[in-house]
Amino acid sequence: MKETKILVVALVTLLLSIGCSEDILKENPPNLIYSEDLYSNLAGLESGINGLYSLMRNEREGLDGGSHLITDISMGGTDVLTPNHRGTGLSHISRDWQAYNNPTVSYFEGVFLWLYEIVNSANEIIKYVEEREDIDWSGNGLSETENRNLILSEARLARAYAYRHLTYSWGGVPLNLKPSSSGVIKTDWERTPVDEVRAQIIKDLKFAEPHIPVEATQVGRMTKGAVQHYLAEIYLAINKPDSALFWANKVVENPAYSLITQRYGVQTDQDGVPFMDMFKDGNTNREEGNTEALWVFQFKKNILGGGDYPIMAMNHTSRYRSGSLDLVVTADRGGYGNGRSSLTTWALNNFDDPNDDRGSAFAIRKYFILRDAEENAPWGADPLPDGMNYGDTIFLDWSEPITEDNSSIEEWPFSRKYDWADPDDPMNNRGSFYDQIYLRAADTHLLKAEAEFKLGDKDAAAITINAIRSRSNAKPIQASNVSIDFILDERARELMVEEPRRYTLLRTEKWVERTKNYNFWSGEFIDPNRDILLPIPQSVIDANLTKTMRQNPGY
């Protein structure tokens, strides 16, 4: 699979190299002539779009040999997730913001350059489509204009995706709308104000929205609902809740994006709840019955365009395989876990109704049952703790929070949304190779509730929130319950280890407060005057040879 991914990336000339280029944000691509030939027809341009999606899926893979999870940039160090074992990416950095959060950290450089790979590759496709007059647009049963607009839309969505990450993480960043093949070497990049970058994100999303269909053009691509969702989110980020409500309603009122309220698909013959069915392998895609999905990352093995080495499950599954538990690793237990980013005690205790399916043992691993060799076949029997027998239950204990002095805990509860492992070898095949939901309509409902609250309509916000709560058997709330903190609490219940929680808290100006209040490791070391924005990588600043690039305050 890795070879397939490298081939796809090579087709769109994605590689950036600090070591061989003075220009950190552009490149002189060696495959330019091949790109000109590749992008001469619709099939070649579709290959380029597939390459962009392959790059975006890297978010749930790793940097530096696979050890640092990219998506930590948006999830790590919040009120929901805390470091546990030696963390990866931002989860590791948030162990001690003061010592680890600095411009020389390779993780920041890797994520920053990955995002500009996406920007540059999208710009390359946009340039060819807009400037070439000899492209063969035949195919797909669509007109030339329809195919052209679809390709442009997918490329502009990828660019918007990258700048969304960049602005939340670093604030103002260089806004580059020209591809590397322009041949202009710049060494005097300037950081564009964040409001200007977000204005471009809105332009890209609004261009794409009319052309992206309700059902994605290919499995794994964004739906129209995903585009509308991101428009709602960015309008909340720039404090335009009326516009956010308009776009959120486009998703919420579309019956194609209905919430899952009944059991469906695989494993319906087993005990479970409707909320968790959509996270099971074989149920995640819209084509498999998941009407709630707006965007699903494709990671199945031996599938063209699939991911390289997704490590979401490994990072968020606790180390029940060692320490005081030392249980046998099996697929149904979640596979091989490293427990590098764990749920906070607050997140585990956040469920305000004991009947809420989202806090049940179907959704959160809260215990293990000791099993003999036959039950664990073919992987052997669990070692028996003193005084216990097979069939006994070991309940996990989260009564004491994870802190700097109380870390590396094996027996810790974890979300079962990534409860997947290779059934043929769960101990050694540790990548989570199944299709993973990246964005779903429940998130949009909660954006809608936030917009309604900001517009002063708490009655409407309560109705919107109750649509989410009722499908998980949580008791309804009253309008008087609605506040920004309640909405954030509800997002944590609904979107645990899914949403870019750091971005959500930054957008609502609640990251410092809530992380300090609820995360007893990451929160202790936050500098509120510095850590809201991450440091521009030193390598990026050093490569800007003829003009000083401004660093974020405090670094």
GUMIRO-983291 format. One record per residue (C-alpha): residue in three letters; x, y, z. Coordinates in steps of 0.25 Angstrom, whole numbers, padded with zeros to 4 digits, always signed. Example, Ala and Ser with C-alpha at 12.3 -4.5 7.8 and 13.67 -1.06 7.14 Angstrom:
GUMIRO-983291
ALA+0049-0018+0031SER+0055-0004+0029
END
This chain:
GUMIRO-983291
MET+0000+0000+0000LYS+0011+0010+0003GLU+0017+0008-0011THR+0003+0012-0017LYS+0002+0024-0008ILE+0016+0029-0012LEU+0012+0027-0027VAL-0001+0035-0025VAL+0007+0046-0018ALA+0018+0046-0029LEU+0007+0048-0040VAL+0004+0062-0034THR+0018+0066-0031LEU+0016+0068-0016LEU+0029+0067-0010LEU+0035+0078-0003SER+0050+0078+0002ILE+0056+0088+0012GLY+0070+0082+0009CYS+0070+0085-0006SER+0062+0098-0007GLU+0063+0112-0002ASP+0048+0113-0003ILE+0040+0106+0008LEU+0026+0109+0002LYS+0029+0106-0013GLU+0038+0096-0021ASN+0044+0094-0034PRO+0037+0081-0037PRO+0045+0071-0045ASN+0033+0064-0051LEU+0027+0077-0057ILE+0028+0072-0071TYR+0021+0059-0067SER+0010+0067-0060GLU+0008+0075-0072ASP+0005+0062-0079LEU-0003+0056-0068TYR-0012+0068-0067SER-0016+0067-0081ASN-0029+0060-0079LEU-0039+0057-0069ALA-0034+0044-0064GLY-0020+0050-0061LEU-0027+0061-0053GLU-0035+0051-0046SER-0022+0044-0042GLY-0017+0058-0037ILE-0029+0059-0028ASN-0027+0045-0023GLY-0013+0049-0019LEU-0019+0061-0011TYR-0028+0052-0004SER-0017+0043-0001LEU-0009+0054+0005MET-0021+0059+0014ARG-0023+0045+0019ASN-0009+0046+0025GLU-0015+0054+0036ARG-0018+0041+0043GLU-0005+0035+0040GLY+0009+0038+0046LEU+0021+0047+0044ASP+0035+0043+0047GLY+0034+0029+0044GLY+0020+0028+0048SER+0022+0031+0063HIS+0015+0045+0063LEU+0000+0045+0060ILE-0002+0057+0051THR-0017+0059+0056ASP-0011+0062+0070ILE-0009+0076+0064SER-0024+0078+0065MET-0028+0068+0077GLY-0017+0068+0087GLY-0016+0075+0100THR-0030+0079+0103ASP-0041+0077+0113VAL-0044+0063+0106LEU-0030+0057+0103THR-0018+0057+0112PRO-0004+0051+0111ASN-0003+0037+0117HIS+0009+0029+0112ARG+0020+0037+0105GLY+0011+0044+0096THR+0012+0047+0081GLY+0012+0060+0074LEU+0004+0071+0081SER+0000+0061+0092HIS+0015+0059+0095ILE+0017+0074+0094SER+0005+0077+0103ARG+0012+0069+0115ASP+0020+0082+0118TRP+0017+0093+0108GLN+0028+0102+0114ALA+0039+0092+0111TYR+0034+0085+0099ASN+0027+0096+0091ASN+0037+0102+0083PRO+0040+0106+0068THR+0051+0095+0067VAL+0041+0083+0069SER+0041+0074+0057TYR+0027+0071+0058PHE+0023+0085+0056GLU+0032+0086+0043GLY+0026+0073+0038VAL+0011+0077+0040PHE+0014+0091+0034LEU+0021+0085+0022TRP+0010+0075+0020LEU-0001+0085+0019TYR+0007+0093+0009GLU+0009+0081+0001ILE-0006+0081+0000VAL-0007+0095-0003ASN+0004+0094-0014SER-0002+0082-0020ALA-0016+0088-0021ASN-0010+0101-0027GLU-0003+0092-0038ILE-0016+0086-0042ILE-0024+0099-0041LYS-0014+0105-0050TYR-0014+0095-0061VAL-0029+0095-0061GLU-0030+0110-0062GLU-0019+0112-0072ARG-0019+0100-0082GLU-0029+0100-0093ASP-0025+0087-0099ILE-0030+0078-0087ASP-0039+0066-0092TRP-0051+0067-0082SER-0058+0055-0088GLY-0063+0045-0077ASN-0072+0043-0066GLY-0084+0045-0075LEU-0083+0060-0071SER-0081+0072-0079GLU-0068+0079-0081THR-0072+0090-0072GLU-0077+0081-0061ASN-0065+0073-0061ARG-0056+0085-0061ASN-0064+0091-0049LEU-0063+0078-0041ILE-0048+0077-0042LEU-0046+0092-0039SER-0056+0090-0027GLU-0048+0077-0021ALA-0035+0085-0022ARG-0040+0097-0016LEU-0046+0089-0005ALA-0033+0083-0002ARG-0026+0097-0001ALA-0037+0101+0008TYR-0035+0089+0017ALA-0020+0092+0018TYR-0022+0107+0021ARG-0033+0103+0032HIS-0022+0095+0039LEU-0012+0106+0037THR-0020+0117+0043TYR-0025+0110+0055SER-0011+0105+0058TRP-0002+0117+0054GLY-0011+0129+0052GLY-0007+0137+0040VAL+0002+0129+0030PRO+0007+0132+0016LEU-0005+0131+0006ASN+0000+0125-0006LEU-0010+0124-0018LYS+0001+0121-0029PRO+0007+0107-0031SER+0022+0103-0031SER+0022+0102-0046SER+0021+0117-0047GLY+0036+0117-0046VAL+0037+0129-0037ILE+0046+0126-0025LYS+0042+0135-0013THR+0051+0137-0001ASP+0042+0148+0004TRP+0029+0142+0009GLU+0020+0150+0018ARG+0010+0145+0027THR-0004+0148+0023PRO-0014+0153+0034VAL-0023+0142+0038ASP-0036+0149+0034GLU-0030+0150+0020VAL-0027+0135+0019ARG-0040+0131+0024ALA-0047+0140+0014GLN-0040+0132+0003ILE-0044+0119+0010ILE-0059+0124+0009LYS-0057+0127-0006ASP-0051+0113-0008LEU-0063+0107-0001LYS-0073+0115-0007PHE-0068+0112-0021ALA-0068+0098-0018GLU-0082+0097-0011PRO-0091+0097-0024HIS-0082+0087-0031ILE-0080+0076-0021PRO-0092+0067-0021VAL-0099+0062-0009GLU-0093+0048-0011ALA-0078+0049-0013THR-0073+0047-0027GLN-0064+0036-0022VAL-0064+0028-0009GLY-0055+0036+0001ARG-0057+0049-0005MET-0065+0061+0002THR-0080+0062+0000LYS-0087+0075-0002GLY-0091+0074+0013ALA-0076+0074+0017VAL-0074+0087+0009GLN-0087+0093+0016HIS-0082+0089+0029TYR-0068+0095+0028LEU-0075+0108+0023ALA-0084+0108+0036GLU-0071+0106+0044ILE-0063+0117+0038TYR-0074+0127+0039LEU-0075+0124+0054ALA-0060+0126+0055ILE-0061+0140+0049ASN-0073+0143+0058LYS-0084+0143+0047PRO-0094+0133+0054ASP-0106+0137+0044SER-0097+0132+0032ALA-0093+0120+0040LEU-0108+0116+0043PHE-0111+0118+0028TRP-0100+0107+0024ALA-0103+0098+0036ASN-0118+0097+0032LYS-0114+0093+0018VAL-0108+0080+0025VAL-0118+0078+0036GLU-0130+0080+0027ASN-0125+0070+0016PRO-0131+0057+0018ALA-0119+0050+0012TYR-0111+0054+0024SER-0121+0048+0034LEU-0116+0044+0048ILE-0114+0029+0051THR-0125+0026+0060GLN-0127+0011+0058ARG-0118-0001+0058TYR-0112-0005+0044GLY-0102-0012+0036VAL-0092-0022+0042GLN-0092-0028+0056THR-0107-0024+0058ASP-0108-0039+0063GLN-0100-0035+0075ASP-0103-0025+0086GLY-0101-0011+0083VAL-0107+0003+0082PRO-0110+0011+0069PHE-0100+0022+0072MET-0088+0012+0071ASP-0092+0004+0059MET-0087+0015+0050PHE-0073+0013+0055LYS-0072-0002+0052ASP-0064-0007+0040GLY-0074-0009+0029ASN-0083+0002+0034THR-0075+0015+0033ASN-0078+0018+0018ARG-0090+0024+0013GLU-0091+0013+0003GLU-0092+0004+0015GLY-0104+0011+0021ASN-0097+0022+0029THR-0106+0034+0025GLU-0099+0042+0036ALA-0086+0042+0029LEU-0081+0055+0022TRP-0067+0050+0019VAL-0060+0037+0022PHE-0046+0034+0021GLN-0042+0021+0013PHE-0032+0012+0020LYS-0035-0002+0016LYS-0024-0010+0012ASN-0020-0013-0002ILE-0029-0003-0008LEU-0024+0008-0018GLY-0024+0021-0011GLY-0024+0015+0003GLY-0016+0020+0015ASP-0002+0017+0018TYR-0001+0014+0033PRO-0013+0020+0041ILE-0010+0020+0056MET-0023+0026+0062ALA-0027+0013+0069MET-0013+0010+0074ASN-0011+0024+0080HIS-0025+0024+0087THR-0026+0010+0091SER-0020+0008+0105ARG-0009-0002+0108TYR-0017-0013+0114ARG-0006-0022+0108SER+0004-0019+0119GLY+0006-0014+0133SER-0004-0019+0144LEU-0014-0024+0133ASP-0005-0031+0124LEU-0017-0037+0116VAL-0016-0044+0102VAL-0017-0034+0090THR-0029-0038+0082ALA-0037-0030+0071ASP-0049-0029+0078ARG-0042-0023+0090GLY-0037-0012+0081GLY-0024-0018+0076TYR-0010-0013+0080GLY-0011+0000+0089ASN-0001+0010+0092GLY-0010+0019+0101ARG-0002+0031+0097SER-0014+0041+0097SER-0024+0037+0108LEU-0038+0042+0112THR-0038+0052+0123THR-0046+0048+0136TRP-0055+0060+0133ALA-0058+0054+0119LEU-0061+0041+0125ASN-0070+0047+0136ASN-0077+0057+0126PHE-0089+0049+0123ASP-0101+0056+0131ASP-0110+0044+0129PRO-0107+0030+0133ASN-0115+0025+0121ASP-0107+0032+0111ASP-0103+0022+0100ARG-0090+0031+0097GLY-0085+0028+0111SER-0089+0013+0112ALA-0079+0001+0111PHE-0083+0000+0096ALA-0076+0013+0094ILE-0065+0014+0104ARG-0057+0002+0108LYS-0059+0001+0124TYR-0056-0013+0127PHE-0050-0026+0122ILE-0054-0040+0124LEU-0044-0050+0127ARG-0044-0061+0116ASP-0037-0075+0114ALA-0030-0080+0102GLU-0042-0085+0095GLU-0049-0071+0097ASN-0037-0064+0092ALA-0033-0074+0081PRO-0023-0074+0075TRP-0016-0064+0083GLY-0016-0072+0097ALA-0021-0070+0110ASP-0021-0057+0119PRO-0012-0058+0131LEU-0020-0059+0143PRO-0018-0049+0154ASP-0018-0055+0168GLY-0031-0059+0173MET-0038-0057+0160ASN-0044-0067+0150TYR-0048-0068+0135GLY-0061-0061+0133ASP-0058-0050+0144THR-0059-0036+0141ILE-0047-0026+0142PHE-0053-0012+0144LEU-0044+0000+0139ASP-0042+0011+0149TRP-0042+0026+0146SER-0045+0031+0160GLU-0031+0038+0160PRO-0027+0047+0148ILE-0015+0046+0140THR-0005+0056+0144GLU+0010+0057+0142ASP+0013+0049+0155ASN+0002+0039+0152SER+0004+0035+0137SER+0007+0023+0128ILE-0006+0016+0133GLU-0010+0003+0126GLU-0023+0001+0132TRP-0030+0013+0127PRO-0044+0014+0119PHE-0043+0018+0104SER-0053+0021+0093ARG-0057+0010+0085LYS-0060+0018+0072TYR-0046+0013+0067ASP-0048-0001+0073TRP-0042-0008+0061ALA-0030-0017+0058ASP-0026-0028+0048PRO-0033-0040+0052ASP-0022-0049+0046ASP-0010-0043+0055PRO-0015-0032+0064MET-0002-0032+0072ASN+0007-0028+0060ASN-0002-0022+0050ARG-0004-0009+0058GLY-0010+0000+0047SER-0025+0003+0048PHE-0028-0001+0033TYR-0042+0001+0033ASP-0050+0013+0027GLN-0052+0024+0038ILE-0062+0035+0039TYR-0056+0048+0038LEU-0068+0057+0038ARG-0083+0054+0041ALA-0096+0062+0042ALA-0097+0062+0057ASP-0085+0071+0058THR-0093+0081+0048HIS-0105+0080+0058LEU-0096+0085+0069LEU-0091+0096+0060LYS-0105+0100+0057ALA-0108+0100+0072GLU-0096+0109+0075ALA-0101+0119+0064GLU-0115+0119+0070PHE-0109+0122+0084LYS-0101+0133+0078LEU-0113+0139+0072GLY-0120+0139+0085ASP-0130+0127+0081LYS-0128+0118+0093ASP-0141+0111+0090ALA-0137+0107+0076ALA-0123+0103+0081ALA-0129+0094+0092ILE-0138+0087+0081THR-0125+0085+0072ILE-0117+0079+0084ASN-0129+0070+0088ALA-0129+0064+0074ILE-0115+0059+0077ARG-0118+0055+0091SER-0131+0047+0088ARG-0124+0037+0078SER-0115+0033+0090ASN-0126+0032+0100ALA-0121+0044+0108LYS-0131+0052+0115PRO-0136+0065+0108ILE-0131+0079+0113GLN-0138+0092+0114ALA-0135+0105+0108SER-0130+0110+0121ASN-0119+0099+0121VAL-0113+0105+0108SER-0099+0112+0109ILE-0086+0112+0102ASP-0081+0103+0112PHE-0092+0093+0111ILE-0091+0093+0096LEU-0076+0089+0098ASP-0080+0079+0108GLU-0090+0073+0098ARG-0079+0073+0087ALA-0070+0065+0096ARG-0081+0055+0099GLU-0084+0053+0084LEU-0071+0055+0077MET-0061+0049+0087VAL-0048+0046+0079GLU-0054+0051+0066GLU-0055+0066+0066PRO-0043+0075+0065ARG-0045+0079+0080ARG-0034+0089+0081TYR-0039+0096+0069THR-0053+0096+0075LEU-0048+0102+0088LEU-0039+0112+0081ARG-0051+0117+0072THR-0060+0119+0085GLU-0048+0125+0093LYS-0050+0114+0103TRP-0037+0106+0101VAL-0029+0112+0112GLU-0040+0112+0123ARG-0045+0098+0120THR-0032+0091+0118LYS-0027+0097+0131ASN-0040+0093+0139TYR-0041+0079+0133ASN-0027+0074+0129PHE-0018+0072+0141TRP-0006+0070+0133SER-0007+0078+0120GLY-0014+0090+0127GLU-0004+0092+0138PHE+0007+0097+0128ILE-0001+0106+0118ASP+0004+0120+0116PRO-0009+0127+0112ASN-0001+0138+0105ARG+0007+0129+0096ASP+0001+0115+0095ILE-0012+0119+0088LEU-0003+0119+0075LEU+0008+0109+0072PRO+0022+0114+0068ILE+0025+0116+0053PRO+0036+0105+0050GLN+0050+0111+0051SER+0053+0104+0038VAL+0042+0112+0031ILE+0047+0125+0037ASP+0062+0122+0033ALA+0058+0119+0019ASN+0052+0132+0017LEU+0066+0138+0013THR+0063+0152+0009LYS+0052+0156+0019THR+0050+0153+0033MET+0037+0145+0036ARG+0030+0149+0048GLN+0030+0138+0059ASN+0017+0137+0068PRO+0018+0144+0081GLY+0026+0138+0093TYR+0035+0129+0084
END
